[in-house]
Amino acid sequence: MSRLQLALNVSNLEEAIAFYSAFFQTEPAKIRPGYANFAVLDPPLKLVLFENPAQPGTINHLGVEVFSTQEVADATSYLKTRGLVTDVEEQTTCCYAVQDKVWVDGPDDSRWEVYTVLADAPIDTGTAGDDACCVGDAKENASVTACC
C-alpha cells in the first residue's frame, strides 16, 4: 500500500490548516512550527504544508509514502533500472520524523521522493533536523526546499 504525497508552500499555516481540515474532513496528523501534515484516508494522500510566505501557493515537492524500508529499497532498484539517478537517504531526520527515502529529479526540476517514516522525531530537531532538508536551497534561494 502507498499514498501520494503533495507538499505545498503556504503563506499562513493556520489558515491553510483550517481550509484543508474542512476540505478533506480530517484534522492534521502532526503540527509543528511552520509545518503540518495530514494523513488523508480518502483519497489516500499525505498532504504536507510548509509555511513559506516567499513562495505561497507553490508545490514544494512530490512523493509517494510507502510503509516499509523494503518498499523504499524496491523503488530505488526499480528507478535505477529505468536509468534514473537516485539519491538515497537512510535514517535521516526530516520534517519531525526519522525516514528512509530515495529522491529522483523529474522534468522541469520537480523533486520526487519515495519514503517511509521510521519514527517520530522530537520537536527540538526542527523541520530540518540534520540541516539537509527543509532549509534554504542555494540553487533556488528559496526559504524552504523539498525534504519530506
N, C-alpha and C positions, 0 to 999 in steps of 0.2 A: 504494500500500500504506500502511496505517496500523495503529496498535495502540492499544488503550485504555490510558489511564494512570490508576492508582489511587495516590494519595499518602496515606499513613497516618501518624498520630501514634503513636509507641510510647514506652513508659516506659523500656525497656532496649534500646538498639540492638544490642548483641552477642547478646542472647537472640533478638531478632527476626530478625537475620541468620541465625542458626543454624536457626531454625524455617523461614523462607521458603526457605533454601537446600535444606533437606530436602524441603519441601512441593513446590516447583517443580523439584526436581532440577537446580538450577543455582546457580552462585556469583554474587555481586554483580558488576555491570559496573563500579561505582565505589563506593568507600568514602571518606568524609571525616569530620572531626569532627562528630558529631551527625547524620550523613546517610549514606544508602546508596541505590543504585538497582540494580534488576535488569532486564535485557532478556530477558524470558521468551519463548522461541520457541513453546511450545505449552502453553496457549493464548497467542496473541500479546498480550503485556501488558508495559507499562512499570510496574513496581512501585517506588514511591519511599517511603522510610522517613525520617521526621524524629523524632529523639529529642526528645520533648516530654512530660516527666513530668506537666505540669499538665493534659494532655488525652489520656491514653493510650487507645488503642482507638477513636479517632475518625477520621473522614475529614478529611484536611487540605484536599484539593481533588481535582477530577477533570479529566481531559483526554483529548485524542487527540494522540498523537505522529505527525506526518507527516514526510516525508523531503525536503521542499524548501520554500524560501521561497514559491514559486509556489503550492503547496498551502495555505499559510497565507493568502496573498492571496485565493485562490479561496474559502476558508472565510469570510474576512472579508466578501467580496462577498455570498456566499450568506446569511450571518447577517443582514446589513443588509437584504437584500431580504425577509427574514422579519420585519422590524420589530424586531429585537433590537439593543440598544445594545452597541456593541463598544468595546473598549479595546485599541488596537494598541500593541505594544512591539517596536521593531526594534533589533537588535544589543544587547540587554540582557544583562547578566551576572547569572546566577541559577543557584543550585544547581550551582556549579562548572562552568558551561557558558555560552557565548555563544549566545543564542537569538533567533529572531524568533517572535512569538506574538501571538495575539488572545485576549482574555478576554471572556466574557459571564457575566452573573449568571442562574442558573437559579432555579427555585422554592425557597422556604424558604432563601434566601441561599446556595444552593450555587454555588460558583465553578467554572467550566469554562474550560479553555484548549485551543486548538489551537496546537501549537508545533512548531518544528523546531530541532534542535541544529546550530549552525554550526561550533562549535569547542569544545574543552575549555578551561577556564579554570584558571589556577594556584590551588593550594590556598590561598595567602595572600589570595585575593579573598574567601574565606569563602563561606558559604551565600548571603548577601545580595548580595555583590558591589557593587552600586550602592546598597545600603541601602534599596531599594524593594521587595524581596521577601524572603520567608522570615524576616522580623523581626517584632517586636511589632506587632500590629494595634490601633490606637487604638479602632476600632469594637468589637472583641470583647475587647480587652485580653488576648489570648492571647499566649503566648510565641513561637509560630511561626505564621505565616499562609501563605496559599496563594502559591506562586510558580512552581513548575516541574513 
